[in-house]
Amino acid sequence: MHRQAKSLQLRHLDAGSCNGCEQELTALTSRYYDMQQFGLDLVASPRHADALVVTGPVTDTMKEPLRKTWNAVPRPKRLVAFGDCAAGCGVFQEAYASHGGVAAAFEAPDLVIPGCPPQPADVLKQIRRLQTGDEKPSAPNP
Amino acid sequence: MKSIAVETIESDQWLTRNELLKQAGAQLLALTAFRGNRLEIHWLLPDGNVTAGALNWNGSGFPSLSPYLPEVAWDEREIHDLFGYVPKGHPDLRPLIRTPRWPAGFYPLNDDSRLRPIWVDMEPDNPAKTVEGDGVTIMKVGPTHAGVIESGHFVFSIMGENILHLDLHLFQNHRGVEKSLEGLSTEEVPPLVTRICGADTVSHQTNWAMAVEQLAGHQAPETRCWERIVLLESERVLSHLNDLAQIPAGVGFQVAHQRALAMKEQWQRGLLTLFGHRLLFDTVRPGWSAKGDSDSFLALVRAMMRDWHPWRSMVEGHHGFHDRMNGVGLVRRDDAERFGAVGVAARATGLAFDARTLMPLYQNVSVKPVTGGAGDVAARFKVRLQEVEDSWRILQAALDHLREASDGPPWTPPQDLAGETVSYSESPHGLNVHVVALEEGRIRRYHVRPATFRNWPLVALATAGNAVGDFPLINKSFELCYSCSDR
């Protein structure tokens, strides 16, 4: 039996993904991964979230919604770049309507999960680092 | 090198010629704009031949086809946004992809420059079309959503619980894919084409491979054809299992949702073992496709069926589930025809169009389009149920062929490949079309017309008249990916 110290609520935001990352994030809710057993869940509102999970290279049209969603997440909060596009190393980084990933478009993420798309088992392992504090601390909000 | 013959059409003939083709039962493949005031239109004739026409003009615009062929209304708006060409007489020329943040005069596809524009510091929202009157409420949803789905903005005009009108504001995922492909060599194209869409990726990859092989006059060996059929059908099963899991989720039928999601996971794990990728990225390119072991794959299909049949009996026998789906999100057959609907959404209204019946790749496979009848959520659900089983049947036959077939000699496209062609396939969401123009082995123009783009206007049509609470269910029953459409 494992002991669950902290829960972590995730809010997802698609900023120009190809839908591959979304599919693999959804897979975490299936019985094969059952993310809820680790105190992880996907929530409907940024107000309920501890972390914002961003997919896609941040298209220009999603830049402003990304900022607004992040501002709606209460502190302390974590920013996660999910997949190669969000990490700034995807194939559409240079496209004219793309801002080249979360770090280039917005701010440095607390956690980067590479992969195109990342595999669910790996995502689970990486996301759990946020629960154990094994990642660089989030910069304080001004 | 085998380009498709394109006939130049005079502007006073542009409308009549295209209207006649539509009346003759031809299916629109794509309306494509080129630099230098040029449009090309490709139609797929009922006998499987492709006919292409081109329009050139001087001055600011071209005659709009939209008042007579409403299915190109979005295509012409896109051309207006990305090229700056004006479709004269278009009934609704609001921006489709452009936002108020795009600088004036920035027409990315009509320009050789690869620089990013200097975006205007404004909100990205475009004006919405709404219903006005006493008691009408405007409800805006998105672009971010409560679940794990792609971004899209929906403006509902509602009265009480009833939806009067839905105005779609999509293209939040517009990256600039077509422009990114320009100038690339044939080796550089596949990683990008693979990632146009995570749900229809094999179909996109196959279109690119077929386009190059057509232009080079290369006939893919039989093995390659069976490999591609295996990959395309594997993708159909994957995507349909996803949609069949999401529709029950839309009405809170968790058991059906979770069991279907588990089947999808089992399928993905099999695909990872067989082809090295859970979503089949990077599995097809010109002259090559990924090959899995036939016996292991057949064992996987048999294992899937053991879970599938009890699940199918459960969902088909659940009256409450069917009560929630019947009569909801109706698409009338004549609307589907008028708007050039494709894929499951079209077949669920009774239209018997499945591009596989015309694709040369499938000439040795018998495909019978699954038609559903009522055009509601229930029909779209049922069409997918049957198509999954048909795909497994096709897979079993293809895998048997592959066991005996030997590999042809390796082939790579010539470095100086040039010309223009169109390729199409039946993606899980329907007819998916690529128009490709190459010059000295590099992309001069690449136009992608995915199935979802054609079907989105139908979602709006199917939504009006329903309860607002049913929108997620209606949307899931189409399950159109945004990224294909937005590019």
Interface residues (C-beta under 8 A of the other chain):
Chain A: H12 L13 D14 A15 G16 S17 C18 N19 G20 C21 E22 Q23 E24 L25 T26 A27 T29 S30 R31 Y32 L42 A44 S45 G56 P57 T59 D60 T61 M62 E64 P65 T69 G90 V91 F92 E94 A95 Y96 A97 S98 C116 P117 Q119
Chain B: T99 R101 P108 R114 L115 R116 P117 W119 E123 P124 P143 T144 A146 G147 V148 I149 E150 S151 F171 Q172 N173 H174 R175 G176 V177 K179 S180 P191 L192 R195 I196 C197 G198 A199 T201 N242 Q258 L261 A262 K264 E265 Q268 L272 R278 L279 F281 C481 Y482 S483
